[in-house]
Amino acid sequence: IAVIGPHAHSQRQHLGSWCLDGNAHDVATIADGIQAAAPENTIITDSSAFSDDMMECAYRSDVVVLCVGESHRRTGEARNIAELVLPPGQEELVEAIGKTGKPLIVVQCTGRPVPSPKIEQYAQSLVYAWQSGTETGNAVGNLLFGRSNPSGKLTMTVPRSTGQIPMYYGRKPIGKMRAYQEYMPYKNEQDTPLYPFGFGLSYSQFEYGKLMAVTPEITENESLIVEVEVENISAIAGQEVVQCYISRKVSSTTRPQRELKAFAKCHFEAHERKTVRLEIDANELKFYGSQKCFMYEEGEVDVYVGGSSLATDKVSVTLK
């Protein structure tokens, strides 16, 4: 196993930019964490400095774990970057190692969501490790070797490129004239996120089934309740964050296209199926409107349930 890249041996970086009194020597590096998780395997590594030694490690290995990302000095307060890209040289490194044909796992250690076209093109797996503290290396090792099953979901939207910013799941509908030609947000890029809010993969695989409104009509003093069937269709036990979003078809004040209103983190054994109930209190259905106060407004609400903000299964509920 080749464990290489600018952050294969990083320590201080994993404490982040807001660390005031942490000790970098307490941080488990990713190379050390992988060795601890798989002591029977041979770990091939070298200095994190850019050199052709990294390529030599890749050629000698059966699989490559490439650790890329940002220094803690590049992220944090008043440390902006004009383009959402990896630091210089890292895209080229991903491409060069990708072209070796070796199975490639990328561990990305960044303080912000940074898209990478070359990672998308060449890597078989991508782990967002962020700046995770003293146990970063051990956590990454346990995840890569299946001792822990990832279940985290993104709390932000990852754009495809800088030009898509601002991009967030709760934006309001765009208003564009389509009188003379079909409107295209960009001529050279998709308008969808690279990874949407609420997205996250697992070693388990979940399938969503029938979605039902337990309360198809509610009043201001009642809760909105829906139920959905979720099944772990894999042979690996895991956890899924079942997410519930609402969207108003008509309202007195323009509303976001989707609003996260409820979620439940549920454990599933292998091939287990459950009915998950999600409840939204009536107060959560109020919004700050034209009357300069929080209002409960009658009308129809679409309720979406799924594994991310791009959920497509929906039911309609009437607010009375």
WOFEN-V860432 format. One record per pair of residues at least 6 apart in sequence whose ideal C-beta (glycine too) atoms are under 7 Angstrom apart, sorted by the first residue. I is the first residue (numbers start at 1). J is the second residue. D is the distance in Angstrom with one decimal. If there is no record, write none. Layout:
{{I,J,D} {I,J,D}}
This chain:
{{1,34,6.6} {1,41,5.5} {1,43,5.6} {1,44,6.8} {1,61,6.1} {1,62,7.0} {1,63,5.6} {1,65,6.3} {2,44,4.7} {2,45,7.0} {2,57,4.3} {2,58,5.2} {2,61,3.6} {2,64,4.5} {2,65,6.8} {3,30,6.5} {3,31,4.4} {3,34,5.4} {3,43,5.7} {3,45,4.7} {3,65,4.8} {4,45,6.0} {4,46,6.4} {4,54,4.6} {4,57,5.1} {4,58,6.8} {4,64,6.9} {4,66,6.1} {5,48,6.8} {5,66,4.5} {5,67,3.9} {5,68,5.3} {5,93,7.0} {6,48,5.2} {6,67,6.9} {6,68,6.1} {6,90,6.6} {7,13,6.0} {7,30,6.8} {7,48,6.7} {7,67,4.1} {7,68,6.5} {7,69,5.0} {7,109,4.8} {8,29,7.0} {8,30,5.7} {8,31,4.9} {8,45,6.0} {8,48,5.5} {8,67,4.4} {9,29,4.9} {9,31,5.6} {9,48,5.1} {10,29,6.5} {10,48,6.9} {10,109,6.9} {11,24,4.3} {11,25,6.8} {11,27,3.9} {11,29,6.1} {12,24,3.9} {12,72,6.2} {13,71,5.7} {13,72,5.0} {13,109,6.3} {13,131,6.8} {14,27,5.1} {14,109,6.7} {14,131,5.6} {14,132,6.0} {14,133,6.2} {14,136,4.2} {15,22,4.5} {15,24,6.5} {15,27,6.5} {15,72,6.6} {15,131,6.9} {15,133,6.5} {16,72,5.6} {16,111,6.4} {16,131,3.8} {17,72,4.8} {17,75,5.3} {17,76,2.8} {17,79,6.9} {17,111,6.6} {18,76,6.3} {26,134,4.8} {27,134,4.9} {27,136,6.5} {28,134,6.7} {28,135,6.0} {28,136,6.4} {28,137,3.5} {28,138,4.9} {29,137,4.7} {30,67,5.1} {30,107,6.0} {30,136,6.8} {30,137,4.7} {30,140,5.1} {31,43,6.5} {31,45,5.0} {32,137,5.2} {33,137,2.9} {33,138,4.5} {33,140,5.4} {33,141,3.6} {34,43,6.3} {34,65,6.4} {34,140,7.0} {34,141,4.5} {34,144,6.6} {35,43,4.8} {36,138,6.4} {36,141,5.9} {37,141,3.3} {37,142,5.7} {37,145,4.6} {37,147,6.5} {38,145,5.6} {44,57,4.8} {44,60,5.7} {44,61,5.3} {45,57,6.5} {46,53,4.3} {46,54,6.2} {46,57,5.5} {47,53,6.8} {50,89,5.8} {54,93,7.0} {55,96,6.3} {58,64,5.0} {58,97,4.9} {58,100,5.2} {58,102,5.7} {59,100,6.1} {61,102,6.2} {63,102,6.4} {63,103,4.5} {63,105,6.9} {64,97,5.7} {64,102,5.0} {64,103,7.0} {64,104,5.1} {64,105,6.9} {65,105,4.9} {65,107,6.3} {65,144,6.9} {66,94,6.6} {66,97,5.9} {66,104,6.3} {66,106,5.1} {67,107,4.7} {67,109,6.6} {68,86,5.9} {68,90,4.9} {68,94,6.8} {68,106,6.3} {68,108,5.7} {69,108,5.4} {69,109,3.4} {69,110,4.7} {70,87,6.2} {70,110,4.8} {70,111,5.9} {72,131,6.7} {74,87,6.7} {75,111,2.9} {75,112,6.2} {76,111,6.5} {83,162,5.0} {84,114,5.5} {84,115,6.1} {84,159,6.8} {84,162,4.7} {85,114,6.8} {86,114,5.9} {86,116,5.6} {91,116,6.5} {91,118,4.8} {94,106,6.9} {94,116,6.7} {94,118,4.0} {94,119,5.7} {94,122,6.0} {95,118,4.7} {95,122,6.5} {97,104,6.2} {98,104,5.7} {98,118,6.7} {98,121,6.8} {98,122,2.6} {103,124,5.6} {104,122,5.7} {104,123,4.7} {104,124,5.8} {105,123,6.8} {105,124,6.6} {105,125,4.5} {105,144,6.7} {106,119,5.1} {106,123,4.4} {106,126,5.0} {107,127,4.8} {107,129,5.2} {107,140,5.7} {108,126,6.5} {108,127,7.0} {108,128,5.5} {108,129,6.5} {109,129,4.9} {109,130,6.7} {109,131,6.5} {110,130,6.7} {111,131,5.5} {113,156,5.8} {113,158,4.1} {115,158,6.0} {115,159,6.3} {115,160,5.7} {115,161,6.6} {115,194,5.0} {119,126,5.8} {127,140,6.5} {127,143,6.5} {129,136,6.1} {129,140,5.7} {132,139,6.2} {142,148,4.5} {143,150,5.7} {146,203,6.4} {149,202,5.9} {149,203,4.9} {149,204,6.3} {149,236,6.5} {149,238,4.6} {150,200,7.0} {150,201,6.9} {150,202,5.5} {151,202,5.7} {151,238,6.3} {151,239,4.0} {151,241,6.9} {152,200,5.2} {153,198,5.1} {153,199,6.5} {153,200,4.1} {153,241,4.9} {154,195,5.9} {154,197,5.9} {154,198,6.3} {154,199,5.1} {154,200,6.0} {156,197,6.4} {157,167,5.2} {157,168,5.3} {157,169,5.7} {157,193,4.8} {157,196,6.0} {157,197,4.8} {158,193,6.0} {158,194,4.8} {158,195,4.1} {159,165,6.0} {159,167,4.6} {159,193,5.9} {159,194,6.2} {160,189,6.0} {160,190,6.4} {160,193,6.9} {160,194,4.6} {161,189,5.9} {163,189,6.8} {167,193,6.0} {169,196,6.3} {169,197,3.8} {169,258,5.9} {169,309,4.0} {170,256,3.9} {170,258,6.2} {170,259,6.0} {171,256,6.4} {171,257,6.5} {172,254,5.2} {172,256,5.8} {172,257,6.7} {173,257,5.8} {176,183,4.6} {185,191,3.8} {196,308,5.0} {196,309,5.0} {196,310,4.9} {197,308,6.9} {197,309,4.3} {198,243,5.2} {198,308,3.9} {198,309,4.6} {199,308,4.3} {202,238,4.9} {203,236,4.9} {203,238,6.3} {204,232,5.3} {204,234,4.8} {204,236,4.9} {204,237,6.8} {204,238,3.0} {204,268,6.8} {205,233,5.3} {205,234,4.3} {206,230,5.9} {206,231,6.9} {206,232,5.8} {206,240,4.7} {206,307,6.4} {207,231,5.0} {207,233,4.9} {208,228,6.1} {208,230,5.8} {208,306,5.8} {208,313,5.9} {209,229,3.5} {209,231,6.5} {210,229,5.0} {211,226,6.5} {211,228,4.6} {211,305,5.4} {211,313,4.7} {211,315,5.5} {212,226,6.6} {212,227,5.2} {212,315,6.7} {213,226,5.4} {213,303,6.8} {213,315,4.4} {213,317,5.3} {214,225,4.1} {214,226,6.3} {214,227,5.7} {215,222,6.5} {215,224,5.8} {215,225,4.8} {215,317,6.7} {216,317,5.9} {216,318,6.7} {217,318,4.7} {217,320,5.9} {218,224,5.5} {218,282,6.8} {218,317,6.6} {218,319,6.1} {218,320,6.9} {219,320,5.2} {220,282,5.5} {220,296,4.6} {221,282,6.4} {222,282,6.0} {223,279,5.1} {223,280,6.3} {223,281,5.4} {223,282,6.1} {224,280,4.3} {224,285,6.6} {224,317,5.6} {225,277,6.5} {225,279,5.0} {226,244,6.6} {226,278,5.4} {226,303,5.5} {226,305,6.3} {226,315,6.3} {227,275,5.4} {227,276,6.8} {227,277,5.0} {228,242,6.7} {228,276,5.5} {228,305,4.7} {229,273,6.4} {229,275,5.6} {230,240,6.4} {230,242,6.1} {230,266,7.0} {230,274,5.7} {230,276,5.4} {231,273,4.0} {232,238,6.4} {232,268,3.7} {232,269,7.0} {232,270,6.3} {232,271,6.2} {232,272,5.3} {233,271,6.9} {234,270,6.6} {235,270,4.8} {236,270,6.1} {237,268,6.6} {237,269,4.9} {237,270,5.5} {238,268,6.2} {239,265,5.7} {239,266,6.6} {239,267,5.1} {240,266,5.8} {240,268,6.4} {240,307,6.6} {241,263,5.6} {241,265,5.0} {242,263,6.3} {242,264,5.0} {242,266,6.1} {242,276,4.9} {242,278,6.9} {242,305,6.6} {243,260,6.3} {243,263,4.7} {243,305,6.9} {243,306,6.4} {243,307,6.8} {243,308,6.8} {243,311,6.7} {244,261,5.7} {244,262,4.1} {244,263,6.4} {244,278,4.3} {244,280,6.9} {244,303,6.5} {244,305,5.2} {245,258,4.3} {245,259,6.2} {245,260,5.5} {245,261,6.7} {245,304,4.5} {245,309,6.4} {245,311,6.5} {246,259,5.4} {246,261,5.3} {246,301,5.2} {246,302,6.8} {246,303,5.6} {247,257,6.0} {247,258,5.3} {247,302,4.6} {247,304,6.8} {248,255,4.9} {248,299,6.5} {248,301,5.6} {249,299,7.0} {249,300,5.2} {249,302,6.6} {250,299,5.6} {251,297,6.0} {251,299,6.6} {252,289,5.6} {252,290,5.6} {252,297,6.3} {253,287,6.9} {253,289,4.5} {253,290,5.4} {255,287,6.4} {258,304,6.7} {258,309,5.9} {261,280,4.7} {261,284,5.4} {262,278,4.4} {262,279,6.4} {262,280,5.2} {264,276,5.6} {264,278,6.1} {266,274,6.3} {266,276,5.8} {268,274,6.6} {278,305,6.7} {282,296,6.6} {285,296,6.5} {285,319,6.6} {286,294,4.3} {286,295,5.9} {286,296,5.0} {287,294,6.7} {287,295,6.5} {288,294,5.5} {289,295,4.4} {289,297,7.0} {298,319,5.2} {298,320,5.8} {299,319,5.8} {300,316,5.5} {300,318,5.5} {301,316,7.0} {301,317,5.1} {301,319,6.1} {302,314,5.0} {302,316,5.6} {303,314,6.1} {303,315,5.3} {303,317,5.8} {304,311,4.4} {304,313,6.7} {304,314,4.7} {305,311,5.8} {305,313,5.7} {306,312,6.7} {306,313,5.9}}
